[in-house]
C-alpha cells in the first residue's frame, strides 16, 4: 500500500547506525565512492559495515557483497553511491535488507531539471510505499563523530583532528557542511553529528532537528540554511528544542528566490521571503547569525546563557572592559551596527570601584590599558557581571592575550561568572593559545570583532514568541471567496475583525449622492485597481457636492484612459480623516514561513525608507506592543521630543485584530494591507486598504 505521508524517522538509524551498507563502494581509494569506508576505518567505526560491489570480492581489504540481498544480516542504514538512474531499482532491496534510512548521494534529480524532479517524486513515492526514509537525494551524507559512522564523501573527514563534541550541524549545503566542520575543528570545537539534507525530498531539516532534540550527545544545534521547507515540521521541532533547553543557531543565506512573485501590496515589497523566514526563526527562539564564524563561536554563549534570554523592548546594553582602546573600538563599532549599546558605568558604580582602588571614567568603554593589575581586572569583571545597568559584559584583550595571559586571560578564567549575565571575550591579536584556554574554560571567545558583535546581538535579541492562538470570526456574508476584493469589500473584512475603519458609502460615479458630512474623499471602486493613486483615481478634501461631482468626472476619465479594462462597481465616498502619524499594517501568507503580519511607517515612508517589524500571525496584544517598539516611526506617537502622544494601546489592539486574518477558514487570504492606518490621540482609523484571496 502506498502511503502519502512519511513514516516515523528512526533517529538511531540516521544519527548513529549500528550497521551500514555502502552501495557502490569503490576499491579505488582515490575515488569519492571509496571515502566512506576509508573514513570509517580512520575514525574507528565500531559497528558493522558492508561494502556492496558486484564486480569485486573485496573492497579496500574488506569483504564485498554483490547485492543487498546477499547480506548475512539486516542493516539500519544504506548509503547509495551509484548513478541516479540506478537508484530507484535499489529501494526494494534496501527494504528487504531491513534498512530504516537510505541516504542517496547520487545526483540527477530535482536539482538538475524537470525530468529529474519527476524522478525524485517517483523515488519518494516508492520509498514511502516501502516504509523507507530518504536522506537526499544529492546529499553529501551524514556523520556520527562519536561512533565513527561517517556515511559521507565530504573530504573534511580526511582530517585527523575532528573532535567529538556536543555541537550538531544540519546543513542544506553539502560543501558548506565540510567548510564549517573544518573551520570549527581548527578552533578546537567538537561535533556530535552532522547531516547534509541534500534536496530534502523526504527527510526535512525539521525532522533532523527533532531527532537531535532527543540525542544525548547533542547540546547545541547549528543550522546552515538556504531556504525554509516544511515549516510546520520545523516549528514543531524548534518548539521541542526550546522546551528541552537546547539552543538552535542558524546561518541563512539571503533573499530566497522561491515564491517571491510579490503581488499587489507594499507589504510584499517590504517583506520578502528572507524577512518572513527571519520572523519564523525569531518566533521559535532560533538565534540567527550573519557570519559563518559566529555560527559555531556563539555555541558556548548559547549553551551557558540560553536560559537568561528575555523579551526586551530596549536596545541591549553591553559593558565593555578593555586593555586596548583601538581593539575595543572595532567591536563597539560593530555592536552599534547590530543595535547594541556600549553603556557607560553610572556614577555610583564608579564611586564603589574607586573605594576599591580602581579609578574609572563615565565613558562607554572602560579602558584599563596599563592601569590595572590582574587582581583588579578580576575584581572589576566580577562587579560588572553583577551590575544591574548592563545586560552583558564584553572583555576586549590586547597584546597581553598573546604574550601575557596572566594579565587578562587568567582573571577571566578565575572570575566568578553567574549564569544569568553573558560574558564574551574578543582577543584583538592573533592569540590561538589564549582562544583555546578560554574555550576549554567554557568562555565564549572570538577571533574577529564582526563575529563577536554578531554573536552577542543574536544572543541578546528577544527570543521571540510563537504565533498566538487563532480566534473564531465570521467571514462577512456576500463577500467573494477568491480573487482581489475592492477597497469597500476589504474594509468590511477589516471591520469584522474589530479594526476601526473610516465611514464610507459606495455610490454611483455618475450621481455621487451620499449622507456623509463634508469634507470627503472620493475613490474609484474596482477589484482590478490595487493602487488607485497611481492612475489619478483618488481625490481628497472635497468640501462640497460640486467638488465631488467634478472629482468623480476626473476619476472616471483617468480610469477610462489608464485602466480601460478595469471592472468598476462605483465610487467610494469616504469621510476625510487625519491622525498624528500614519502606518502601514500588512498581512501576507508567505510561501515559506506561512502567515505574517507587518507594521511599518505608512504613506510615502513605506518604501522610501523601510522601517518595519514583521511577525508570524496571528499575534496577541503583547506581541503587537513588541512590534510597536521595534518600529522607529512609532516614536512620533510615543512622546518623542514632546510630540503629542497617540493611542498606542488602540494601535496594539488593531495589529492583534488584523493579524487574525491568519485564522480565516472560509477563504485563503494571500495578502492584505491597510495603508495608511492613522494613529490619533484617541484611537486608530483605517482609511485605505486592500485584500487579495488565493484563486
C-alpha positions as CSV (number, residue, x, y, z in Angstrom):
1,X,0.0,0.0,0.0
2,X,1.3,3.4,-0.9
3,X,1.4,6.0,1.9
4,X,1.2,9.7,1.1
5,X,2.8,10.5,4.5
6,X,6.3,9.7,5.6
7,X,6.8,7.1,8.3
8,X,8.4,7.8,11.6
9,X,12.1,8.7,11.4
10,X,14.4,6.3,13.2
11,X,16.8,8.6,14.9
12,X,19.4,5.9,15.6
13,X,19.4,4.7,12.0
14,X,20.0,8.3,10.9
15,X,22.4,9.7,13.5
16,X,24.3,6.7,14.9
17,X,23.6,3.5,13.0
18,X,25.0,0.2,14.3
19,X,25.2,-1.4,10.9
20,X,25.6,0.1,7.4
21,X,25.8,-0.9,3.8
22,X,27.7,1.1,1.2
23,X,26.2,0.5,-2.3
24,X,28.7,1.4,-5.0
25,X,31.7,1.3,-2.7
26,X,34.8,1.6,-4.9
27,X,38.0,-0.4,-4.5
28,X,40.0,2.6,-5.8
29,X,41.0,4.7,-2.8
30,X,41.3,7.8,-4.9
31,X,37.6,7.8,-5.8
32,X,34.9,9.6,-3.8
33,X,32.9,6.4,-3.5
34,X,35.8,4.8,-1.6
35,X,35.8,7.6,1.0
36,X,33.1,6.4,3.4
37,X,34.8,3.1,4.0
38,X,38.2,4.8,4.4
39,X,36.7,7.4,6.8
40,X,35.0,4.8,9.0
41,X,38.3,2.9,9.3
42,X,40.1,6.2,10.1
43,X,37.6,7.2,12.7
44,X,37.3,3.7,14.2
45,X,33.7,2.9,13.5
46,X,32.6,0.2,15.9
47,X,29.6,-1.1,14.0
48,X,29.3,-3.4,11.1
49,X,29.9,-2.2,7.6
50,X,29.1,-4.0,4.3
51,X,30.6,-2.7,1.0
52,X,28.3,-3.6,-1.9
53,X,30.2,-4.1,-5.2
54,X,29.1,-6.8,-7.6
55,X,32.5,-6.6,-9.5
56,X,34.8,-7.2,-6.5
57,X,35.2,-9.8,-3.8
58,X,37.0,-7.3,-1.6
59,X,37.0,-3.5,-1.3
60,X,40.0,-1.9,0.4
61,X,40.7,-5.2,2.2
62,X,37.1,-5.7,3.4
63,X,34.9,-8.5,2.1
64,X,32.5,-7.1,-0.5
65,X,29.0,-8.3,-1.2
66,X,27.4,-8.5,-4.7
67,X,24.0,-7.2,-3.7
68,X,22.0,-6.1,-0.7
69,X,20.0,-9.3,-0.9
70,X,23.2,-11.2,-0.2
71,X,23.9,-9.6,3.2
72,X,24.1,-12.0,6.1
73,X,22.1,-9.7,8.4
74,X,19.8,-6.7,8.4
75,X,21.4,-3.2,8.2
76,X,20.0,0.0,9.7
77,X,21.3,2.5,7.1
78,X,22.2,2.2,3.4
79,X,24.4,4.8,1.7
80,X,23.8,4.7,-2.1
81,X,26.6,6.0,-4.4
82,X,25.6,4.8,-7.9
83,X,24.4,6.8,-10.9
84,X,21.0,8.4,-10.3
85,X,19.2,6.3,-12.9
86,X,20.0,3.1,-10.9
87,X,18.7,4.4,-7.5
88,X,15.0,3.5,-7.9
89,X,15.8,-0.1,-8.5
90,X,17.7,-0.3,-5.2
91,X,14.9,0.7,-2.9
92,X,13.1,-2.6,-2.7
93,X,16.4,-4.4,-1.9
94,X,17.1,-1.7,0.8
95,X,13.7,-2.5,2.3
96,X,14.4,-6.3,2.2
97,X,17.7,-5.6,3.9
98,X,15.9,-4.1,6.8
99,X,17.1,-0.5,6.3
100,X,15.3,2.2,8.1
101,X,17.1,5.1,6.4
102,X,18.6,5.3,2.9
103,X,21.0,8.2,2.1
104,X,21.2,8.9,-1.6
105,X,24.4,10.6,-2.6
106,X,23.5,10.3,-6.3
107,X,22.5,13.4,-8.3
108,X,20.4,14.0,-11.4
109,X,17.2,14.6,-9.5
110,X,15.2,17.8,-8.8
111,X,18.4,19.9,-8.7
112,X,19.0,19.2,-12.4
113,X,15.8,19.7,-14.5
114,X,12.1,19.0,-14.7
115,X,12.7,15.3,-15.7
116,X,14.9,15.0,-12.6
117,X,12.2,16.5,-10.4
118,X,9.7,13.9,-11.7
119,X,12.2,11.1,-11.0
120,X,12.7,12.4,-7.4
121,X,8.9,12.5,-6.8
122,X,8.7,8.9,-8.0
123,X,11.6,7.9,-5.8
124,X,9.9,9.4,-2.7
125,X,6.6,7.7,-3.5
126,X,8.3,4.3,-3.8
127,X,10.3,4.8,-0.6
128,X,7.1,5.7,1.4
129,X,5.3,2.7,0.0
130,X,8.2,0.5,1.2
131,X,8.4,2.2,4.7
132,X,11.9,3.7,4.0
133,X,13.0,7.2,4.8
134,X,15.3,9.0,2.3
135,X,18.1,11.5,3.1
136,X,18.7,13.4,-0.1
137,X,19.0,12.7,-2.9
138,X,22.1,14.7,-3.8
139,X,23.2,14.5,-0.2
140,X,26.8,14.5,0.7
141,X,25.9,12.3,3.7
142,X,25.9,12.4,7.4
143,X,28.4,11.6,10.2
144,X,28.5,10.4,13.8
145,X,31.7,11.9,15.2
146,X,31.4,9.9,18.5
147,X,30.8,6.5,16.9
148,X,32.8,6.9,13.7
149,X,29.8,6.2,11.4
150,X,31.0,8.5,8.6
151,X,28.4,8.0,5.8
152,X,29.8,10.8,3.8
153,X,32.1,11.6,0.8
154,X,33.0,15.0,2.2
155,X,36.8,15.4,2.2
156,X,36.6,17.1,5.6
157,X,36.6,13.7,7.2
158,X,40.1,13.1,5.9
159,X,41.3,15.2,8.8
160,X,42.9,13.7,11.8
161,X,41.7,16.4,14.2
162,X,37.9,16.2,14.0
163,X,37.0,16.3,17.7
164,X,33.9,14.6,19.1
165,X,31.8,17.2,21.0
166,X,28.3,18.3,21.8
167,X,27.5,20.5,18.8
168,X,25.5,19.1,15.9
169,X,25.1,20.6,12.4
170,X,22.3,20.3,9.9
171,X,23.1,21.7,6.5
172,X,21.2,22.3,3.3
173,X,24.6,22.6,1.6
174,X,26.9,19.6,1.4
175,X,30.0,21.6,0.7
176,X,29.3,24.1,3.4
177,X,28.9,21.3,5.9
178,X,32.6,20.4,5.3
179,X,33.7,24.0,5.4
180,X,32.0,24.7,8.7
181,X,33.3,21.5,10.3
182,X,36.9,22.3,9.2
183,X,36.7,25.9,10.4
184,X,35.3,24.8,13.7
185,X,37.8,22.0,14.2
186,X,40.7,24.5,13.6
187,X,39.4,26.4,16.6
188,X,39.0,23.2,18.7
189,X,35.2,22.9,18.6
190,X,33.9,19.4,18.7
191,X,30.9,18.0,17.0
192,X,28.5,15.2,17.7
193,X,26.6,14.8,14.5
194,X,26.5,16.4,11.0
195,X,23.7,15.9,8.5
196,X,23.5,17.2,4.9
197,X,19.9,17.0,3.7
198,X,20.6,17.4,0.0
199,X,17.4,18.0,-1.9
200,X,15.3,17.5,1.2
201,X,12.9,15.4,-0.8
202,X,11.8,13.3,2.2
203,X,13.7,13.8,5.5
204,X,13.5,17.5,6.3
205,X,15.7,19.8,8.3
206,X,12.9,20.0,10.9
207,X,12.8,16.2,11.3
208,X,16.6,16.1,11.8
209,X,16.4,18.8,14.4
210,X,13.6,16.8,16.1
211,X,15.8,13.8,16.2
212,X,18.7,15.9,17.6
213,X,16.5,17.2,20.4
214,X,16.4,13.6,21.8
215,X,20.1,12.9,21.1
216,X,22.1,12.6,24.3
217,X,25.3,13.7,22.6
218,X,23.9,16.9,21.2
219,X,23.6,20.1,23.4
220,X,23.7,22.8,20.7
221,X,22.1,22.6,17.2
222,X,23.5,24.6,14.3
223,X,21.7,25.1,11.0
224,X,23.1,26.2,7.7
225,X,20.0,27.2,5.7
226,X,19.4,28.2,2.1
227,X,15.6,28.3,2.4
228,X,12.8,27.0,4.6
229,X,10.9,23.9,3.7
230,X,8.2,22.2,5.7
231,X,7.6,25.0,8.1
232,X,5.2,23.0,10.3
233,X,7.7,20.2,10.9
234,X,10.4,22.8,11.6
235,X,8.1,24.7,14.0
236,X,7.3,21.5,16.0
237,X,11.0,20.6,16.2
238,X,12.0,24.0,17.3
239,X,9.3,24.1,20.0
240,X,10.7,20.8,21.4
241,X,14.3,22.1,21.3
242,X,13.2,25.2,23.2
243,X,11.4,23.2,25.8
244,X,14.4,20.9,26.2
245,X,16.8,23.9,26.6
246,X,18.8,23.0,23.5
247,X,19.8,26.3,21.8
248,X,19.4,26.4,18.0
249,X,21.7,28.8,16.0
250,X,21.1,29.4,12.3
251,X,23.0,31.0,9.4
252,X,20.7,31.6,6.5
253,X,21.7,32.8,3.0
254,X,19.9,35.9,1.8
255,X,16.8,36.6,-0.1
256,X,15.2,33.4,-1.3
257,X,14.3,33.1,-5.0
258,X,11.4,30.8,-4.1
259,X,7.9,32.1,-4.1
260,X,8.8,35.8,-4.4
261,X,6.3,36.9,-7.1
262,X,5.3,39.7,-4.8
263,X,1.9,40.8,-5.9
264,X,-0.3,43.7,-5.1
265,X,0.8,45.2,-1.8
266,X,3.6,47.3,-0.5
267,X,3.8,44.6,2.2
268,X,5.1,42.2,-0.4
269,X,7.8,44.6,-1.5
270,X,8.8,45.3,2.1
271,X,8.7,41.8,3.5
272,X,10.2,39.3,1.1
273,X,10.9,35.6,1.9
274,X,14.1,36.3,3.9
275,X,12.3,38.7,6.2
276,X,9.5,36.1,6.7
277,X,11.9,33.3,7.4
278,X,13.7,35.6,9.8
279,X,10.4,36.2,11.6
280,X,9.8,32.4,11.7
281,X,13.2,31.7,13.2
282,X,12.8,34.5,15.8
283,X,9.3,33.3,16.7
284,X,10.7,29.9,17.5
285,X,13.6,31.1,19.6
286,X,16.4,30.5,17.0
287,X,19.4,32.7,17.2
288,X,20.2,33.9,13.6
289,X,23.8,35.0,12.9
290,X,25.1,36.8,9.8
291,X,28.7,35.5,9.8
292,X,29.9,31.9,9.4
293,X,32.4,32.0,12.3
294,X,29.7,33.3,14.6
295,X,27.6,30.2,13.8
296,X,29.9,28.0,15.9
297,X,31.6,30.6,18.0
298,X,28.2,31.5,19.5
299,X,27.8,27.9,20.8
300,X,29.5,28.4,24.2
301,X,27.4,31.6,24.8
302,X,24.2,29.9,23.8
303,X,24.9,26.8,25.8
304,X,25.7,28.6,29.0
305,X,23.2,31.6,28.8
306,X,20.3,30.2,26.8
307,X,18.1,30.3,29.9
308,X,18.9,34.0,30.6
309,X,17.4,35.2,27.3
310,X,14.4,37.5,27.8
311,X,11.9,39.7,25.9
312,X,13.1,43.3,25.6
313,X,11.8,46.5,24.0
314,X,15.0,48.5,24.6
315,X,18.4,48.1,23.0
316,X,20.6,45.6,24.8
317,X,23.3,47.2,26.9
318,X,26.9,45.9,26.9
319,X,29.5,46.9,29.4
320,X,32.9,46.9,27.6
321,X,36.1,46.4,29.6
322,X,39.4,46.6,27.6
323,X,43.2,46.7,27.7
324,X,43.3,48.0,24.1
325,X,41.4,51.1,23.1
326,X,41.6,50.5,19.4
327,X,40.6,46.9,19.7
328,X,37.6,47.8,21.7
329,X,36.6,50.5,19.2
330,X,36.4,47.9,16.5
331,X,33.9,45.8,18.5
332,X,31.9,48.8,19.8
333,X,31.5,50.0,16.2
334,X,30.1,46.6,15.2
335,X,27.9,46.5,18.3
336,X,26.3,49.7,17.1
337,X,25.6,48.2,13.6
338,X,23.6,45.5,15.3
339,X,21.6,47.9,17.5
340,X,23.5,47.1,20.7
341,X,24.7,49.9,23.1
342,X,28.0,50.1,24.8
343,X,26.9,51.6,28.1
344,X,29.0,53.8,30.5
345,X,29.2,52.9,34.1
346,X,26.9,55.1,36.3
347,X,28.4,57.4,39.0
348,X,27.5,55.1,41.9
349,X,29.4,52.2,40.3
350,X,32.4,54.4,39.6
351,X,32.4,55.6,43.2
352,X,32.2,52.0,44.5
353,X,35.1,50.9,42.4
354,X,37.2,53.9,43.5
355,X,36.8,52.8,47.1
356,X,38.4,49.5,45.9
357,X,41.4,51.3,44.4
358,X,40.3,51.5,40.7
359,X,39.6,54.8,39.1
360,X,37.1,54.7,36.2
361,X,35.6,57.3,33.9
362,X,32.0,57.6,32.8
363,X,32.7,56.5,29.2
364,X,31.1,53.7,27.1
365,X,34.4,51.8,27.2
366,X,36.2,51.0,30.5
367,X,39.8,51.3,29.3
368,X,42.3,49.7,31.8
369,X,45.3,49.8,29.5
370,X,48.3,49.9,31.8
371,X,46.1,50.9,34.6
372,X,45.1,47.7,36.5
373,X,46.6,44.6,38.0
374,X,45.2,41.1,37.2
375,X,43.5,41.1,40.6
376,X,41.9,44.5,39.9
377,X,40.8,43.3,36.5
378,X,39.1,40.3,38.1
379,X,37.5,42.4,40.8
380,X,36.1,44.8,38.1
381,X,34.9,41.9,35.9
382,X,33.0,40.3,38.8
383,X,31.4,43.6,39.7
384,X,30.3,44.2,36.1
385,X,28.8,40.6,36.0
386,X,26.6,41.5,38.9
387,X,25.7,45.1,37.9
388,X,22.0,45.8,37.0
389,X,22.8,48.5,34.5
390,X,24.1,46.2,31.7
391,X,22.8,43.1,30.0
392,X,26.1,41.6,29.1
393,X,29.9,42.1,29.6
394,X,32.4,42.1,26.8
395,X,36.1,41.8,27.7
396,X,38.5,43.0,24.9
397,X,42.1,41.9,25.4
398,X,45.1,43.4,23.6
399,X,48.6,42.1,23.2
400,X,48.6,40.6,26.7
401,X,46.4,37.8,25.4
402,X,49.2,36.8,23.1
403,X,52.2,37.3,25.4
404,X,51.0,37.8,29.0
405,X,47.9,35.8,29.5
406,X,48.2,36.2,33.3
407,X,47.0,39.8,33.0
408,X,43.6,39.2,31.3
409,X,43.1,35.5,30.4
410,X,43.8,34.1,33.9
411,X,41.4,36.6,35.6
412,X,38.7,35.7,33.0
413,X,39.2,32.0,33.9
414,X,39.2,32.6,37.6
415,X,36.4,35.1,37.9
416,X,33.1,34.0,39.5
417,X,30.7,34.1,36.5
418,X,27.0,34.0,37.2
419,X,24.8,32.1,34.6
420,X,22.4,35.0,34.1
421,X,24.8,37.6,32.8
422,X,26.5,36.7,29.4
423,X,30.3,37.2,29.2
424,X,32.1,37.3,25.9
425,X,35.7,37.9,25.0
426,X,37.3,39.4,21.9
427,X,41.1,38.9,21.5
428,X,42.5,41.7,19.3
429,X,45.8,40.0,18.5
430,X,46.1,36.5,16.9
431,X,46.3,34.5,20.1
432,X,45.3,30.9,19.4
433,X,46.6,29.5,22.7
434,X,44.5,32.0,24.7
435,X,41.5,31.3,22.5
436,X,42.0,27.6,23.3
437,X,42.3,28.2,27.0
438,X,39.2,30.3,27.1
439,X,37.2,27.7,25.1
440,X,38.3,24.9,27.4
441,X,37.2,27.1,30.4
442,X,33.7,27.4,28.8
443,X,34.2,31.1,27.9
444,X,33.0,32.3,24.5
445,X,36.0,33.9,22.8
446,X,36.0,35.5,19.4
447,X,38.7,35.9,16.8
448,X,37.1,38.9,14.9
449,X,35.1,41.9,16.1
450,X,32.4,41.2,13.4
451,X,31.7,37.7,14.7
452,X,31.8,38.9,18.3
453,X,29.2,41.6,17.8
454,X,27.1,39.3,15.6
455,X,27.0,36.6,18.2
456,X,26.2,39.0,21.1
457,X,23.4,40.5,19.0
458,X,21.9,37.1,18.3
459,X,22.1,36.0,21.9
460,X,20.7,39.3,23.3
461,X,17.9,39.7,20.8
462,X,14.4,39.0,22.1
463,X,13.9,35.2,21.9
464,X,10.5,35.7,20.2
465,X,7.2,34.1,20.7
466,X,5.2,31.5,18.7
467,X,2.0,32.6,17.0
468,X,-0.9,33.3,19.3
469,X,-4.0,31.1,19.3
470,X,-6.4,31.9,16.5
471,X,-9.9,33.1,17.3
472,X,-13.1,32.3,15.6
473,X,-14.6,35.1,13.4
474,X,-17.2,35.1,10.8
475,X,-16.5,35.8,7.1
476,X,-19.0,38.5,6.2
477,X,-21.9,37.3,4.2
478,X,-21.9,38.1,0.5
479,X,-18.1,38.5,0.3
480,X,-16.2,36.9,-2.6
481,X,-14.1,33.8,-1.8
482,X,-11.4,34.3,-4.4
483,X,-9.5,37.0,-6.3
484,X,-9.0,40.6,-5.4
485,X,-11.5,42.5,-3.3
486,X,-12.4,46.1,-3.7
487,X,-11.4,48.6,-1.0
488,X,-15.0,48.7,0.0
489,X,-15.2,44.9,0.4
490,X,-11.8,44.8,2.1
491,X,-12.9,47.4,4.6
492,X,-15.9,45.2,5.6
493,X,-13.5,42.4,6.3
494,X,-11.2,44.6,8.4
495,X,-14.2,46.0,10.4
496,X,-15.4,42.4,11.0
497,X,-12.1,41.7,12.8
498,X,-12.5,44.8,15.0
499,X,-10.3,47.2,13.2
500,X,-11.8,50.7,13.2
501,X,-12.5,51.8,9.6
502,X,-13.4,55.3,8.2
503,X,-17.1,55.6,7.4
504,X,-17.8,55.3,3.7
505,X,-20.5,54.7,1.2
506,X,-20.5,53.1,-2.3
507,X,-22.3,55.4,-4.7
508,X,-22.8,55.9,-8.5
509,X,-19.9,57.6,-10.1
510,X,-22.3,59.5,-12.3
511,X,-24.5,60.7,-9.5
512,X,-22.4,60.5,-6.3
513,X,-25.1,61.2,-3.7
514,X,-24.2,60.3,-0.1
515,X,-25.1,61.0,3.5
516,X,-21.6,61.8,4.9
517,X,-20.5,65.2,6.2
518,X,-18.0,67.2,4.1
519,X,-15.1,67.2,3.6
520,X,-14.9,63.8,1.9
521,X,-12.6,61.6,-0.1
522,X,-13.6,60.0,-3.5
523,X,-12.0,56.9,-4.9
524,X,-12.8,54.5,-7.7
525,X,-14.1,51.1,-6.5
526,X,-12.7,48.3,-8.6
527,X,-11.2,44.9,-7.9
528,X,-8.8,45.4,-10.8
529,X,-7.1,48.6,-9.5
530,X,-5.0,48.0,-6.5
531,X,-3.1,51.3,-6.4
532,X,-5.7,53.9,-7.2
533,X,-3.5,57.0,-6.6
534,X,-1.1,55.8,-9.4
535,X,-3.8,56.4,-12.1
536,X,-5.4,59.5,-10.6
537,X,-8.4,57.6,-9.2
538,X,-8.4,59.3,-5.8
539,X,-9.4,62.9,-4.8
540,X,-9.1,64.2,-1.2
541,X,-10.5,67.1,0.9
542,X,-13.6,67.6,-1.3
543,X,-15.6,70.3,0.5
544,X,-19.0,70.2,-1.2
545,X,-21.2,68.4,-3.7
546,X,-19.9,70.4,-6.7
547,X,-16.3,69.5,-5.9
548,X,-17.3,65.8,-5.5
549,X,-19.1,65.8,-8.9
550,X,-16.1,67.3,-10.6
551,X,-13.7,64.9,-8.9
552,X,-15.9,61.9,-9.9
553,X,-15.8,63.0,-13.6
554,X,-12.0,63.4,-13.5
555,X,-11.6,60.0,-11.8
556,X,-13.8,58.3,-14.4
557,X,-11.8,59.9,-17.2
558,X,-8.5,58.8,-15.8
559,X,-9.7,55.2,-15.3
560,X,-11.1,55.1,-18.9
561,X,-7.7,56.3,-20.2
562,X,-5.3,54.4,-18.0
563,X,-7.2,51.2,-16.9
564,X,-9.9,50.8,-19.6
565,X,-10.4,47.1,-18.9
566,X,-11.0,47.5,-15.2
567,X,-14.3,46.4,-13.7
568,X,-15.9,49.3,-12.0
569,X,-18.6,48.9,-9.3
570,X,-19.0,52.6,-8.3
571,X,-17.4,55.4,-6.4
572,X,-16.3,55.0,-2.7
573,X,-17.1,58.3,-0.9
574,X,-15.3,58.3,2.5
575,X,-15.1,60.7,5.4
576,X,-12.0,62.8,5.5
577,X,-9.8,61.7,8.4
578,X,-6.4,62.7,9.7
579,X,-4.1,61.5,12.5
580,X,-0.9,62.2,14.4
581,X,1.0,59.7,12.3
582,X,0.3,57.1,9.6
583,X,1.4,53.5,9.4
584,X,1.1,50.5,7.1
585,X,-0.4,47.3,8.5
586,X,0.1,44.3,6.3
587,X,-0.6,40.7,6.1
588,X,0.9,38.1,3.8
589,X,0.7,34.3,3.6
590,X,4.4,33.7,2.9
591,X,5.1,30.7,0.7
592,X,7.9,29.6,3.0
593,X,7.1,30.8,6.6
594,X,3.3,31.0,6.4
595,X,1.0,33.8,7.6
596,X,2.9,37.0,8.7
597,X,1.8,40.4,9.9
598,X,3.8,43.6,9.3
599,X,3.8,47.1,10.9
600,X,5.7,49.9,9.3
601,X,5.9,53.6,8.6
602,X,3.0,54.4,6.2
603,X,2.4,56.7,3.3
604,X,5.5,57.6,1.2
605,X,7.7,56.4,4.0
606,X,6.6,52.8,3.4
607,X,9.0,52.1,0.5
608,X,11.2,55.3,0.6
609,X,12.8,54.4,3.9
610,X,11.6,51.0,5.1
611,X,11.1,50.8,8.8
612,X,9.2,47.6,9.6
613,X,8.5,44.9,12.2
614,X,7.4,41.5,10.9
615,X,6.0,38.6,13.0
616,X,4.3,35.3,12.4
617,X,0.5,35.7,12.6
618,X,-1.7,35.7,14.5
619,X,-0.2,37.7,17.4
620,X,-1.7,38.9,20.7
621,X,-1.5,42.4,22.1
622,X,1.8,41.7,23.9
623,X,3.3,40.7,20.6
624,X,1.8,43.8,19.0
625,X,3.4,46.0,21.6
626,X,6.8,44.5,20.7
627,X,6.2,45.4,17.1
628,X,5.3,49.0,18.0
629,X,8.6,49.3,20.0
630,X,10.5,47.8,17.1
631,X,9.4,50.4,14.5
632,X,11.2,53.7,14.9
633,X,8.4,55.7,13.3
634,X,6.2,54.9,16.2
635,X,8.2,57.3,18.4
636,X,6.2,60.0,16.7
637,X,3.2,58.8,18.8
638,X,5.1,57.7,21.8
639,X,6.0,61.2,23.2
640,X,9.2,61.7,21.1
641,X,10.6,65.2,21.9
642,X,7.4,66.4,23.4
643,X,5.1,65.5,20.5
644,X,1.5,64.7,21.5
645,X,1.1,61.0,22.3
646,X,-1.1,58.8,20.2
647,X,-3.3,56.0,21.3
648,X,-0.7,53.2,21.1
649,X,-3.0,50.9,23.0
650,X,-5.5,51.2,20.3
651,X,-2.8,50.5,17.7
652,X,-1.8,47.3,19.5
653,X,-5.4,46.1,19.5
654,X,-5.7,46.9,15.8
655,X,-2.5,45.0,15.0
656,X,-3.6,42.0,17.0
657,X,-7.1,42.0,15.5
658,X,-5.8,42.5,11.9
659,X,-3.4,39.5,12.4
660,X,-6.4,37.2,13.0
661,X,-6.7,37.1,9.2
662,X,-4.4,34.1,9.7
663,X,-7.3,32.3,11.4
664,X,-9.7,32.6,8.4
665,X,-11.1,29.2,7.5
666,X,-13.7,30.4,4.9
667,X,-11.2,31.6,2.3
668,X,-7.5,31.6,1.7
669,X,-6.1,35.1,2.2
670,X,-3.0,35.6,0.2
671,X,-2.3,39.2,1.2
672,X,-4.0,42.2,2.8
673,X,-3.0,45.7,3.7
674,X,-4.2,48.8,5.5
675,X,-2.2,51.8,4.2
676,X,-2.5,54.2,5.8
677,X,-3.7,53.4,9.3
678,X,-3.9,56.7,11.2
679,X,-3.0,56.8,14.9
680,X,-4.9,59.5,16.6
681,X,-4.9,60.9,20.2
682,X,-7.9,58.7,21.0
683,X,-7.9,55.6,18.7
684,X,-6.8,54.5,15.3
685,X,-8.6,54.6,12.0
686,X,-8.1,52.7,8.7
687,X,-8.6,54.9,5.7
688,X,-7.4,52.7,2.8
689,X,-6.7,49.1,2.2
690,X,-7.0,46.0,0.0
691,X,-7.2,42.3,0.3
692,X,-6.5,39.5,-2.2
693,X,-7.7,35.9,-1.9
694,X,-6.0,33.0,-3.5
695,X,-7.6,31.9,-6.7
